[in-house]
Amino acid sequence: MPTLTLSGCAPVPLAHYLKALGILRLVSEQKDSSATGRWHRDQFVLESSLDREGLIKFFLEEYRPTPVMAPWNGGSGFHPKDNSRALEAICESKAARLQSYASSIRAAQTALKSMSLGEKPTPEQKAELLLLCRNVLPEDALQWLDAAYVITDDGAKYPPLLGTGGNDGRLEFTNNFMQRITEVMAPETGAPLEASAQRLAVSLFADVVATPLAKAPVGQFLPGTAGGVNATSGFDAASAVNHWDFILMIEGALLFASASVKRLESADTGALAYPFCVRQAGVGYASAADADESASRAEMWMPIWSQRAVTLPELAAIFSEGRAQVGGRAAKNGVDFARAVVGMGVDRGLDEFQRYGFQVRNGLSYFATPLTRVTARKNASVDLLSDIDAWLDRFRRAATKDTAPASTRRALNNLESRILDLCVSNTSERLLAVFIALGQCQKAAAKSLKWAKENFLQPLHGLRKAWLKHGWNQSIEFRLAASLASINGKFGREWLPLRCHLESVDSWFDKKSEGIAYRWSDVETNHVQWSEASLPDVLNDILARRLVLNEETQKRFELWASLADIKAFIEGETDDALLSDLLWSMSLINWREKAEPLIAPRQRQPVSPTLYAVLKLCYPPQQDKQPEDIQAVPVVPGIHRHAAQGNGTQAAAMALRRLRASGYSPAIRQLPVLGDYAIRTAAALLFPISDQTLKALFKQTTRPEKEADPVTA
């Protein structure tokens, strides 16, 4: 079978994508039922019994247009004030290839007369006419009706691809379709008109031939030729379109047949279902804005397949079952659909999806705007999003309400943008960006506690440690944030993870998940110490609060901080803003989960800052078992308090006295340290360290009893 590469057909713009579908559909239905098609390097490849000359001859001489009409619309040619020249020419045609069209027009005219409609129907009359058309129009016209509208319990619904039943504002698709038909073939005989063959060659094969275009509107399908301001070298330009482009794209749109279905997850009795169509998500493209979600009709994800050529029945089956599943439910918006694509929730024979948004971009006109292309391949990182499915759905519903704080809306947009980025490219950096965005969403909810409670939005928690494994970027900030977030403790019967100092939550051990669970606190608590102050000040406030509870606390740590990382923090070599963001994200992890431990890169053990070593011996990680050769030191909160205020000299003096009283022999006499360095050193005391690190600090700071007197540092 001849193989033809149709260079005039491409996934972008939408008109050229639909044109490819129209060609395959018409060739299969009217010439060769075994014809197949597939995409190759963004060009459509047609395999059929037709070679190049045969394909051109088929469309010029044999092609029978589908009866496309909309008697329910003003401007359709059926009403007194309409341009009806093309409609009348087709209706009066004697050409065999136009007889089906002519009989459908006459049937529609009869329906209008039966309702005594001499003008454009009112909304009530339109609903009745839509039902009547389905009853009286010939079978050849039903495919168009199925694509143009569907009758539900709530009345007629219109898919976004064909506007509102065949028109987009003042642009009537059906009348323009009839006009283009009469411009490529003589209505009286059906013979091709002058220049029709050249226009067809340009449309099919992108031949470089100078042919006049129709100065007619193309609508939302081909924004580049829609005309308007700055569309040419002058101030303005008229719309221009290849006649065959318009004809074939409308024919291709008929493959998208809508339906009314009952959805189990919806309270509606019936809802419009349309292939690969979801609500617009105003994220993931350069001009993204919140207004797009309310102003857009919807967005569609056009499938691209290249591995195997498919026949028309196979393609029709793909479109009729064009649903995407994510987390066991139907995809609701563009972010969900992107997740479904990489999660293999759609047909596995599809390689990619081109995302289109039907957006207001030129006055009140809609444009089918190409947004993103996503490859349908397994993405293990996206699978982690199943941890947040239920929570994210509730957060999205709450954050998109008019009463939602602006901060929550911004956090949601950022999260959905990062999820789309991850779907497009699976890298640890992009997963980490999603992880950070999740933390920011939780932070926004915590800052708007009243709003969160009113919307029944509980704190997000219990993420798997796999988030850390897949997002591990070997940065100092990542490791330090993880060690802080893993801090836990119990005083009395109350669990006190570090997260309780970030937001107003109560925690408890959940036996079902074998982790710490959280809910919003009913009353204000003194545990919360997070503020907009600098990170060292916040960490000092948290440590001060934990020192108050120290005597009753049993500490537990899941991840140690290395001495090299702590030294980098003290010396100001870390990004405190990133560390803060990561701390919120790390607090969402289930640190009690039994999983493969994170292995940090081997680092040379540095000499610790002397002030830190002295102070840390006064605040060792007091776990159930004290390291051998390390004596317990009674906690004196005042030592930390002086250091947190920038007076490292006084803090060191008190620490040295405390160590001597506890049986240590410090190797130094005094430490004159003041200012920001002392403050960061005090904050660094919060990082948990291992027994091995603590012993290293002990050896560095103390001396054998028989050595000489300590010297001044």
C-alpha positions as semicolon CSV with decimal commas, in nm:
position;residue;x (nm);y (nm);z (nm)
1;M;0,000;0,000;0,000
2;P;0,133;0,347;-0,083
3;T;0,265;0,541;0,213
4;L;0,210;0,916;0,197
5;T;0,369;1,166;0,434
6;L;0,124;1,453;0,467
7;S;0,354;1,742;0,550
8;G;0,057;1,978;0,573
9;C;-0,070;1,793;0,882
10;A;0,093;1,848;1,221
11;P;-0,005;1,829;1,591
12;V;0,022;2,211;1,608
13;P;-0,185;2,412;1,526
14;L;-0,514;2,245;1,609
15;A;-0,653;2,299;1,257
16;H;-0,374;2,088;1,109
17;Y;-0,422;1,815;1,369
18;L;-0,795;1,795;1,295
19;K;-0,717;1,801;0,923
20;A;-0,517;1,478;0,960
21;L;-0,810;1,311;1,137
22;G;-1,047;1,434;0,867
23;I;-0,832;1,290;0,589
24;L;-0,811;0,947;0,753
25;R;-1,183;0,949;0,829
26;L;-1,296;1,046;0,478
27;V;-1,057;0,811;0,297
28;S;-1,162;0,522;0,522
29;E;-1,536;0,588;0,496
30;Q;-1,556;0,678;0,128
31;K;-1,264;0,506;-0,049
32;D;-1,053;0,249;0,136
33;S;-1,176;0,098;0,463
34;S;-0,831;-0,054;0,532
35;A;-0,655;0,284;0,535
36;T;-0,436;0,352;0,838
37;G;-0,260;0,654;0,982
38;R;0,007;0,743;1,234
39;W;0,232;1,033;1,332
40;H;0,601;1,044;1,248
41;R;0,822;1,339;1,340
42;D;0,520;1,565;1,373
43;Q;0,386;1,474;1,030
44;F;0,089;1,250;0,952
45;V;0,158;0,932;0,756
46;L;-0,132;0,784;0,557
47;E;-0,124;0,427;0,424
48;S;-0,401;0,338;0,179
49;S;-0,463;0,224;-0,176
50;L;-0,418;0,584;-0,290
51;D;-0,094;0,737;-0,406
52;R;-0,040;1,113;-0,421
53;E;-0,230;1,161;-0,745
54;G;-0,503;0,923;-0,632
55;L;-0,553;1,108;-0,302
56;I;-0,576;1,446;-0,474
57;K;-0,817;1,304;-0,734
58;F;-1,035;1,152;-0,461
59;F;-1,088;1,484;-0,283
60;L;-1,130;1,681;-0,605
61;E;-1,375;1,450;-0,776
62;E;-1,524;1,194;-0,535
63;Y;-1,529;1,340;-0,184
64;R;-1,883;1,371;-0,046
65;P;-1,906;1,643;0,222
66;T;-2,065;1,552;0,553
67;P;-2,396;1,739;0,607
68;V;-2,277;2,006;0,850
69;M;-2,550;2,254;0,946
70;A;-2,693;2,439;1,245
71;P;-3,049;2,563;1,184
72;W;-3,069;2,650;1,554
73;N;-2,803;2,924;1,513
74;G;-2,837;3,272;1,377
75;G;-2,608;3,323;1,077
76;S;-2,637;2,958;0,974
77;G;-2,804;3,043;0,642
78;F;-3,146;2,913;0,744
79;H;-3,293;3,247;0,856
80;P;-3,405;3,555;0,658
81;K;-3,116;3,786;0,757
82;D;-2,845;3,523;0,702
83;N;-2,605;3,487;0,412
84;S;-2,773;3,186;0,251
85;R;-2,606;3,175;-0,092
86;A;-2,396;2,867;-0,021
87;L;-2,680;2,686;0,157
88;E;-2,920;2,749;-0,135
89;A;-2,658;2,646;-0,389
90;I;-2,603;2,311;-0,216
91;C;-2,977;2,260;-0,161
92;E;-3,046;2,307;-0,532
93;S;-2,745;2,104;-0,647
94;K;-2,786;1,813;-0,887
95;A;-2,437;1,678;-0,822
96;A;-2,437;1,324;-0,685
97;R;-2,168;1,407;-0,429
98;L;-2,387;1,679;-0,273
99;Q;-2,721;1,497;-0,263
100;S;-2,687;1,380;0,098
101;Y;-2,608;1,736;0,201
102;A;-2,901;1,873;0,003
103;S;-3,152;1,629;0,151
104;S;-3,032;1,712;0,504
105;I;-3,077;2,086;0,441
106;R;-3,430;2,028;0,314
107;A;-3,509;1,817;0,620
108;A;-3,385;2,096;0,845
109;Q;-3,596;2,351;0,657
110;T;-3,899;2,128;0,705
111;A;-3,828;2,111;1,080
112;L;-3,815;2,491;1,098
113;K;-4,145;2,520;0,913
114;S;-4,310;2,267;1,143
115;M;-4,221;2,492;1,437
116;S;-4,326;2,805;1,245
117;L;-3,984;2,958;1,294
118;G;-3,927;3,251;1,063
119;E;-3,647;3,403;1,269
120;K;-3,361;3,287;1,485
121;P;-3,514;3,066;1,757
122;T;-3,538;3,183;2,116
123;P;-3,351;2,979;2,382
124;E;-3,670;2,785;2,460
125;Q;-3,738;2,721;2,090
126;K;-3,373;2,626;2,036
127;A;-3,394;2,348;2,294
128;E;-3,704;2,208;2,118
129;L;-3,541;2,241;1,775
130;L;-3,229;2,052;1,888
131;L;-3,447;1,758;1,987
132;L;-3,646;1,777;1,665
133;C;-3,332;1,777;1,450
134;R;-3,218;1,451;1,602
135;N;-3,553;1,299;1,507
136;V;-3,595;1,425;1,151
137;L;-3,251;1,476;0,998
138;P;-3,114;1,191;0,781
139;E;-2,870;0,943;0,929
140;D;-2,580;1,100;0,738
141;A;-2,619;1,414;0,952
142;L;-2,624;1,238;1,289
143;Q;-2,245;1,222;1,315
144;W;-2,235;1,601;1,299
145;L;-2,510;1,632;1,558
146;D;-2,326;1,399;1,797
147;A;-2,015;1,616;1,772
148;A;-2,198;1,950;1,797
149;Y;-2,419;1,901;2,103
150;V;-2,567;1,651;2,343
151;I;-2,897;1,655;2,529
152;T;-2,866;1,604;2,906
153;D;-3,112;1,622;3,195
154;D;-3,007;1,985;3,234
155;G;-3,066;2,070;2,869
156;A;-2,827;2,094;2,575
157;K;-2,453;2,089;2,641
158;Y;-2,191;2,198;2,389
159;P;-1,839;2,054;2,357
160;P;-1,560;2,313;2,341
161;L;-1,421;2,198;2,007
162;L;-1,720;2,326;1,808
163;G;-1,810;2,627;2,018
164;T;-2,173;2,647;2,124
165;G;-2,337;2,410;1,882
166;G;-2,142;2,506;1,571
167;N;-2,060;2,871;1,629
168;D;-1,805;3,076;1,820
169;G;-1,951;3,415;1,905
170;R;-2,046;3,571;1,572
171;L;-1,854;3,312;1,369
172;E;-2,077;3,039;1,231
173;F;-1,875;2,727;1,148
174;T;-2,144;2,551;0,943
175;N;-2,220;2,839;0,706
176;N;-1,848;2,895;0,652
177;F;-1,809;2,525;0,584
178;M;-2,077;2,540;0,315
179;Q;-1,916;2,849;0,164
180;R;-1,576;2,679;0,143
181;I;-1,740;2,374;-0,018
182;T;-1,891;2,587;-0,293
183;E;-1,552;2,753;-0,348
184;V;-1,367;2,426;-0,418
185;M;-1,637;2,255;-0,629
186;A;-1,914;2,376;-0,856
187;P;-2,244;2,322;-0,672
188;E;-2,430;2,249;-0,996
189;T;-2,204;1,968;-1,114
190;G;-1,965;1,888;-0,828
191;A;-1,667;1,946;-1,056
192;P;-1,353;2,099;-0,900
193;L;-1,309;2,472;-0,953
194;E;-1,000;2,656;-1,073
195;A;-0,705;2,653;-0,830
196;S;-0,877;2,389;-0,615
197;A;-0,610;2,129;-0,699
198;Q;-0,327;2,367;-0,606
199;R;-0,493;2,459;-0,277
200;L;-0,545;2,091;-0,198
201;A;-0,176;2,010;-0,266
202;V;-0,073;2,290;-0,033
203;S;-0,316;2,168;0,235
204;L;-0,211;1,803;0,212
205;F;0,158;1,815;0,129
206;A;0,260;2,174;0,216
207;D;0,365;2,232;-0,146
208;V;0,523;2,569;-0,207
209;V;0,270;2,706;-0,454
210;A;0,132;3,058;-0,474
211;T;-0,242;3,016;-0,430
212;P;-0,500;3,274;-0,321
213;L;-0,649;3,212;0,023
214;A;-1,006;3,275;0,126
215;K;-1,049;3,605;0,310
216;A;-1,277;3,433;0,555
217;P;-1,269;3,367;0,930
218;V;-1,104;3,049;1,054
219;G;-1,213;3,082;1,417
220;Q;-1,035;2,928;1,712
221;F;-0,861;2,650;1,522
222;L;-0,581;2,843;1,351
223;P;-0,487;3,153;1,557
224;G;-0,192;3,238;1,333
225;T;-0,417;3,327;1,037
226;A;-0,707;3,473;1,233
227;G;-0,600;3,827;1,140
228;G;-0,635;4,131;1,360
229;V;-0,387;4,377;1,504
230;N;-0,017;4,311;1,426
231;A;-0,105;4,012;1,209
232;T;0,095;4,153;0,918
233;S;0,349;4,424;0,841
234;G;0,075;4,686;0,866
235;F;-0,152;4,776;1,153
236;D;-0,420;4,519;1,080
237;A;-0,495;4,219;0,862
238;A;-0,796;4,021;0,754
239;S;-0,835;3,654;0,834
240;A;-0,709;3,421;0,560
241;V;-0,750;3,047;0,528
242;N;-0,689;2,771;0,277
243;H;-1,033;2,646;0,173
244;W;-0,934;2,281;0,212
245;D;-0,782;2,340;0,555
246;F;-1,117;2,463;0,684
247;I;-1,314;2,182;0,518
248;L;-1,091;1,900;0,638
249;M;-1,056;2,032;0,994
250;I;-1,435;2,041;1,036
251;E;-1,454;1,688;0,895
252;G;-1,189;1,578;1,145
253;A;-1,369;1,737;1,438
254;L;-1,655;1,491;1,383
255;L;-1,444;1,214;1,535
256;F;-1,492;1,386;1,871
257;A;-1,844;1,274;1,951
258;S;-1,979;1,387;2,286
259;A;-2,202;1,190;2,519
260;S;-2,404;1,230;2,836
261;V;-2,293;0,993;3,109
262;K;-2,352;0,941;3,478
263;R;-2,039;0,984;3,684
264;L;-2,021;0,800;4,012
265;E;-1,801;1,064;4,174
266;S;-2,043;1,344;4,081
267;A;-2,371;1,438;4,241
268;D;-2,503;1,544;3,899
269;T;-2,754;1,316;3,732
270;G;-2,581;1,360;3,399
271;A;-2,262;1,527;3,285
272;L;-2,108;1,600;2,949
273;A;-1,828;1,364;2,857
274;Y;-1,595;1,459;2,574
275;P;-1,282;1,277;2,456
276;F;-0,965;1,392;2,631
277;C;-1,136;1,706;2,759
278;V;-1,100;1,846;3,113
279;R;-1,138;2,176;3,294
280;Q;-0,877;2,439;3,224
281;A;-0,585;2,464;3,466
282;G;-0,427;2,808;3,451
283;V;-0,072;2,681;3,497
284;G;0,208;2,532;3,291
285;Y;0,253;2,793;3,016
286;A;0,409;3,136;2,981
287;S;0,087;3,341;2,978
288;A;-0,083;3,143;3,256
289;A;-0,325;3,340;3,470
290;D;-0,606;3,266;3,713
291;A;-0,851;3,431;3,474
292;D;-0,790;3,157;3,220
293;E;-0,965;2,903;3,439
294;S;-1,290;3,097;3,454
295;A;-1,278;3,245;3,104
296;S;-1,165;2,932;2,920
297;R;-1,417;2,684;2,783
298;A;-1,197;2,389;2,870
299;E;-0,874;2,229;2,763
300;M;-0,818;1,925;2,543
301;W;-0,528;1,684;2,519
302;M;-0,487;1,559;2,162
303;P;-0,332;1,211;2,141
304;I;-0,031;1,143;1,919
305;W;0,057;0,787;1,821
306;S;0,363;0,682;1,621
307;Q;0,450;0,324;1,710
308;R;0,170;0,165;1,510
309;A;-0,059;0,280;1,231
310;V;-0,428;0,253;1,324
311;T;-0,744;0,213;1,121
312;L;-1,044;0,442;1,152
313;P;-1,242;0,198;1,374
314;E;-0,943;0,166;1,606
315;L;-0,902;0,542;1,622
316;A;-1,273;0,592;1,679
317;A;-1,255;0,346;1,970
318;I;-0,967;0,544;2,122
319;F;-1,165;0,867;2,100
320;S;-1,488;0,712;2,225
321;E;-1,302;0,585;2,534
322;G;-1,093;0,899;2,568
323;R;-1,099;0,907;2,945
324;A;-0,804;0,950;3,177
325;Q;-0,781;0,807;3,528
326;V;-0,570;0,937;3,814
327;G;-0,582;0,799;4,164
328;G;-0,879;0,577;4,080
329;R;-1,095;0,867;3,960
330;A;-1,149;1,055;3,637
331;A;-0,906;1,339;3,563
332;K;-1,076;1,670;3,636
333;N;-0,837;1,936;3,508
334;G;-0,517;1,976;3,312
335;V;-0,290;1,887;3,602
336;D;-0,482;1,565;3,662
337;F;-0,463;1,479;3,293
338;A;-0,086;1,530;3,282
339;R;-0,054;1,294;3,578
340;A;-0,278;1,041;3,404
341;V;-0,063;1,054;3,091
342;V;0,262;0,970;3,270
343;G;0,083;0,734;3,508
344;M;-0,035;0,528;3,210
345;G;-0,399;0,594;3,296
346;V;-0,481;0,628;2,925
347;D;-0,447;0,392;2,630
348;R;-0,096;0,258;2,614
349;G;-0,080;0,282;2,237
350;L;-0,051;0,660;2,260
351;D;0,296;0,814;2,272
352;E;0,231;1,180;2,348
353;F;-0,044;1,430;2,417
354;Q;-0,055;1,786;2,289
355;R;-0,235;2,012;2,532
356;Y;-0,467;2,286;2,402
357;G;-0,650;2,551;2,598
358;F;-0,959;2,723;2,455
359;Q;-0,884;3,069;2,587
360;V;-0,999;3,424;2,535
361;R;-0,703;3,588;2,365
362;N;-0,837;3,839;2,109
363;G;-1,114;4,054;2,248
364;L;-1,392;3,807;2,322
365;S;-1,272;3,548;2,070
366;Y;-1,151;3,204;2,174
367;F;-0,824;3,063;2,046
368;A;-0,716;2,699;2,062
369;T;-0,381;2,778;2,220
370;P;-0,110;2,507;2,221
371;L;0,023;2,482;2,575
372;T;0,228;2,175;2,664
373;R;0,327;1,840;2,519
374;V;0,361;1,545;2,757
375;T;0,511;1,207;2,672
376;A;0,313;0,903;2,784
377;R;0,582;0,711;2,967
378;K;0,603;0,566;3,313
379;N;0,714;0,822;3,569
380;A;0,786;0,676;3,912
381;S;0,815;1,020;4,069
382;V;0,462;1,114;3,961
383;D;0,337;0,796;4,128
384;L;0,436;0,950;4,461
385;L;0,157;1,205;4,415
386;S;-0,091;0,933;4,512
387;D;0,011;1,021;4,871
388;I;-0,156;1,360;4,836
389;D;-0,453;1,288;4,605
390;A;-0,732;1,327;4,857
391;W;-0,570;1,621;5,036
392;L;-0,487;1,804;4,713
393;D;-0,844;1,766;4,588
394;R;-0,977;1,928;4,908
395;F;-0,709;2,198;4,901
396;R;-0,790;2,281;4,537
397;R;-1,162;2,311;4,606
398;A;-1,100;2,536;4,906
399;A;-0,829;2,751;4,745
400;T;-1,035;2,824;4,434
401;K;-1,327;2,969;4,628
402;D;-1,381;3,345;4,618
403;T;-1,332;3,363;4,995
404;A;-0,993;3,187;4,988
405;P;-0,686;3,389;5,096
406;A;-0,468;3,501;4,807
407;S;-0,170;3,318;4,958
408;T;-0,343;2,981;4,928
409;R;-0,433;3,046;4,565
410;R;-0,074;3,138;4,484
411;A;0,052;2,828;4,663
412;L;-0,191;2,609;4,466
413;N;-0,087;2,761;4,132
414;N;0,278;2,709;4,215
415;L;0,219;2,347;4,316
416;E;0,021;2,265;4,001
417;S;0,285;2,432;3,783
418;R;0,556;2,222;3,945
419;I;0,349;1,904;3,900
420;L;0,310;1,976;3,529
421;D;0,685;2,037;3,501
422;L;0,748;1,700;3,666
423;C;0,510;1,527;3,425
424;V;0,696;1,675;3,129
425;S;1,041;1,578;3,260
426;N;1,114;1,334;3,543
427;T;1,417;1,470;3,726
428;S;1,506;1,485;4,094
429;E;1,518;1,866;4,072
430;R;1,160;1,884;3,949
431;L;1,035;1,640;4,211
432;L;1,211;1,847;4,476
433;A;1,033;2,155;4,339
434;V;0,699;1,974;4,383
435;F;0,804;1,874;4,735
436;I;0,889;2,234;4,828
437;A;0,562;2,358;4,676
438;L;0,371;2,109;4,890
439;G;0,536;2,250;5,200
440;Q;0,437;2,600;5,093
441;C;0,075;2,490;5,050
442;Q;0,073;2,347;5,402
443;K;0,238;2,665;5,533
444;A;-0,029;2,879;5,362
445;A;-0,304;2,667;5,518
446;A;-0,142;2,695;5,863
447;K;-0,127;3,074;5,833
448;S;-0,499;3,082;5,742
449;L;-0,614;2,844;6,013
450;K;-0,973;2,971;6,030
451;W;-1,013;2,923;5,655
452;A;-0,865;2,573;5,671
453;K;-1,099;2,465;5,949
454;E;-1,405;2,613;5,777
455;N;-1,321;2,411;5,465
456;F;-1,250;2,091;5,662
457;L;-0,891;2,090;5,536
458;Q;-0,679;1,892;5,778
459;P;-0,297;1,910;5,782
460;L;-0,116;1,706;5,520
461;H;0,105;1,435;5,670
462;G;0,233;1,083;5,619
463;L;0,429;1,121;5,295
464;R;0,647;0,822;5,219
465;K;1,024;0,847;5,262
466;A;1,046;0,769;4,891
467;W;0,993;1,143;4,839
468;L;1,334;1,194;4,996
469;K;1,498;0,918;4,796
470;H;1,372;1,043;4,458
471;G;1,421;1,412;4,542
472;W;1,761;1,373;4,710
473;N;1,986;1,645;4,566
474;Q;2,292;1,605;4,792
475;S;2,268;1,967;4,909
476;I;2,361;2,080;5,258
477;E;2,019;2,243;5,300
478;F;1,842;1,916;5,212
479;R;2,036;1,717;5,471
480;L;2,003;1,975;5,747
481;A;1,627;2,019;5,689
482;A;1,578;1,643;5,698
483;S;1,764;1,610;6,027
484;L;1,558;1,889;6,187
485;A;1,225;1,755;6,063
486;S;1,306;1,409;6,198
487;I;1,330;1,538;6,556
488;N;1,064;1,386;6,777
489;G;1,006;1,361;7,146
490;K;0,758;1,268;7,412
491;F;0,687;1,443;7,738
492;G;0,418;1,288;7,947
493;R;0,171;1,133;7,702
494;E;0,212;1,398;7,434
495;W;0,423;1,350;7,126
496;L;0,619;1,658;7,029
497;P;0,767;1,635;6,678
498;L;0,947;1,943;6,555
499;R;0,646;2,011;6,329
500;C;0,445;2,114;6,637
501;H;0,673;2,419;6,658
502;L;0,592;2,521;6,298
503;E;0,212;2,523;6,307
504;S;-0,076;2,482;6,547
505;V;-0,125;2,106;6,533
506;D;-0,179;1,821;6,776
507;S;0,005;1,496;6,712
508;W;-0,035;1,134;6,813
509;F;0,096;0,795;6,712
510;D;-0,134;0,638;6,454
511;K;-0,115;0,258;6,475
512;K;-0,276;0,213;6,133
513;S;-0,011;0,410;5,945
514;E;0,258;0,339;6,203
515;G;0,350;0,705;6,199
516;I;0,274;1,037;6,363
517;A;-0,064;1,181;6,263
518;Y;-0,170;1,544;6,290
519;R;-0,483;1,754;6,325
520;W;-0,539;2,123;6,388
521;S;-0,526;2,221;6,755
522;D;-0,855;2,326;6,909
523;V;-0,682;2,575;7,138
524;E;-0,375;2,792;7,100
525;T;-0,052;2,631;7,211
526;N;0,278;2,772;7,331
527;H;0,465;2,516;7,123
528;V;0,435;2,712;6,796
529;Q;0,746;2,927;6,751
530;W;0,757;2,980;6,375
531;S;0,758;3,343;6,261
532;E;0,880;3,562;5,978
533;A;1,205;3,628;6,167
534;S;1,538;3,503;6,032
535;L;1,588;3,128;6,034
536;P;1,856;3,130;6,311
537;D;1,621;3,330;6,535
538;V;1,334;3,089;6,467
539;L;1,550;2,785;6,540
540;N;1,667;2,948;6,862
541;D;1,307;3,009;6,966
542;I;1,223;2,644;6,896
543;L;1,523;2,521;7,094
544;A;1,437;2,751;7,384
545;R;1,087;2,606;7,395
546;R;1,216;2,249;7,388
547;L;1,463;2,327;7,667
548;V;1,172;2,431;7,889
549;L;1,028;2,082;7,840
550;N;1,366;1,910;7,854
551;E;1,339;1,742;8,191
552;E;1,026;1,553;8,091
553;T;1,123;1,482;7,732
554;Q;1,242;1,156;7,582
555;K;1,414;1,256;7,256
556;R;1,414;1,059;6,935
557;F;1,593;1,138;6,608
558;E;1,562;0,961;6,274
559;L;1,841;1,138;6,085
560;W;2,168;1,286;6,212
561;A;2,331;1,603;6,088
562;S;2,699;1,588;5,996
563;L;2,954;1,812;6,158
564;A;3,057;1,946;5,815
565;D;2,700;2,057;5,737
566;I;2,656;2,214;6,081
567;K;2,983;2,404;6,036
568;A;2,860;2,536;5,698
569;F;2,540;2,659;5,864
570;I;2,726;2,834;6,146
571;E;2,957;3,008;5,902
572;G;2,663;3,132;5,690
573;E;2,739;2,921;5,384
574;T;2,383;2,784;5,357
575;D;2,077;2,927;5,184
576;D;1,851;2,997;5,482
577;A;1,543;3,062;5,264
578;L;1,581;2,723;5,094
579;L;1,647;2,555;5,428
580;S;1,325;2,709;5,566
581;D;1,121;2,590;5,269
582;L;1,266;2,242;5,291
583;L;1,195;2,225;5,663
584;W;0,822;2,275;5,598
585;S;0,833;2,010;5,327
586;M;1,030;1,761;5,538
587;S;0,775;1,796;5,818
588;L;0,520;1,623;5,592
589;I;0,722;1,298;5,588
590;N;0,632;0,993;5,794
591;W;0,965;0,964;5,972
592;R;0,859;0,646;6,152
593;E;0,826;0,457;5,824
594;K;1,067;0,168;5,790
595;A;1,251;0,242;5,468
596;E;1,596;0,233;5,318
597;P;1,801;0,499;5,501
598;L;1,938;0,801;5,321
599;I;2,310;0,769;5,264
600;A;2,487;1,103;5,274
601;P;2,811;1,142;5,077
602;R;3,129;1,071;5,271
603;Q;3,273;1,386;5,418
604;R;3,602;1,453;5,589
605;Q;3,533;1,520;5,956
606;P;3,627;1,886;6,001
607;V;3,744;2,054;6,318
608;S;3,425;2,188;6,470
609;P;3,384;2,556;6,559
610;T;3,512;2,580;6,916
611;L;3,212;2,769;7,054
612;Y;2,975;2,510;6,906
613;A;3,177;2,221;7,052
614;V;3,172;2,374;7,401
615;L;2,800;2,455;7,393
616;K;2,696;2,122;7,239
617;L;2,854;1,928;7,525
618;C;2,612;2,113;7,752
619;Y;2,314;2,011;7,532
620;P;2,393;1,656;7,416
621;P;2,126;1,446;7,242
622;Q;1,984;1,291;7,558
623;Q;1,843;0,964;7,434
624;D;1,759;0,652;7,626
625;K;2,127;0,553;7,650
626;Q;2,411;0,799;7,700
627;P;2,730;0,736;7,495
628;E;3,011;0,568;7,683
629;D;3,276;0,796;7,835
630;I;3,041;1,096;7,808
631;Q;2,910;1,222;8,139
632;A;2,564;1,372;8,168
633;V;2,554;1,751;8,197
634;P;2,255;1,916;8,366
635;V;2,073;2,144;8,124
636;V;2,116;2,516;8,191
637;P;1,884;2,714;7,952
638;G;2,071;3,036;8,030
639;I;2,374;2,919;7,832
640;H;2,170;2,896;7,515
641;R;1,985;3,218;7,592
642;H;2,306;3,426;7,604
643;A;2,434;3,273;7,280
644;A;2,097;3,329;7,105
645;Q;2,123;3,696;7,201
646;G;2,465;3,720;7,037
647;N;2,670;3,713;7,359
648;G;2,886;3,412;7,284
649;T;3,150;3,520;7,533
650;Q;2,913;3,498;7,831
651;A;2,757;3,176;7,697
652;A;3,102;3,016;7,665
653;A;3,201;3,123;8,017
654;M;2,885;2,969;8,166
655;A;2,931;2,652;7,957
656;L;3,292;2,607;8,068
657;R;3,193;2,644;8,435
658;R;2,911;2,394;8,384
659;L;3,145;2,143;8,221
660;R;3,402;2,172;8,500
661;A;3,129;2,124;8,760
662;S;3,020;1,809;8,574
663;G;3,365;1,653;8,584
664;Y;3,503;1,766;8,248
665;S;3,842;1,929;8,196
666;P;3,796;2,191;7,920
667;A;4,107;2,259;7,716
668;I;4,026;2,629;7,686
669;R;3,971;2,911;7,932
670;Q;3,751;3,162;7,744
671;L;3,598;3,231;7,402
672;P;3,545;3,595;7,297
673;V;3,265;3,549;7,036
674;L;2,988;3,801;6,973
675;G;2,717;3,886;6,720
676;D;2,566;3,685;6,434
677;Y;2,822;3,405;6,461
678;A;2,715;3,337;6,818
679;I;2,346;3,348;6,720
680;R;2,394;3,094;6,439
681;T;2,601;2,876;6,673
682;A;2,317;2,877;6,926
683;A;2,067;2,783;6,652
684;A;2,295;2,500;6,535
685;L;2,253;2,332;6,875
686;L;1,908;2,219;6,755
687;F;2,053;1,991;6,486
688;P;2,071;1,631;6,615
689;I;2,414;1,467;6,599
690;S;2,532;1,110;6,635
691;D;2,719;0,957;6,929
692;Q;3,031;0,941;6,712
693;T;3,015;1,316;6,643
694;L;2,953;1,388;7,010
695;K;3,264;1,189;7,105
696;A;3,466;1,385;6,850
697;L;3,351;1,708;7,012
698;F;3,447;1,570;7,353
699;K;3,800;1,485;7,239
700;Q;3,843;1,824;7,073
701;T;3,719;2,027;7,370
702;T;3,852;1,845;7,678
703;R;4,197;1,731;7,790
704;P;4,331;1,461;8,014
705;E;4,335;1,564;8,378
706;K;4,719;1,557;8,410
707;E;4,783;1,800;8,122
708;A;4,877;2,163;8,171
709;D;4,632;2,435;8,254
710;P;4,400;2,536;7,972
711;V;4,498;2,828;7,755
712;T;4,298;3,119;7,629
713;A;4,156;3,059;7,280
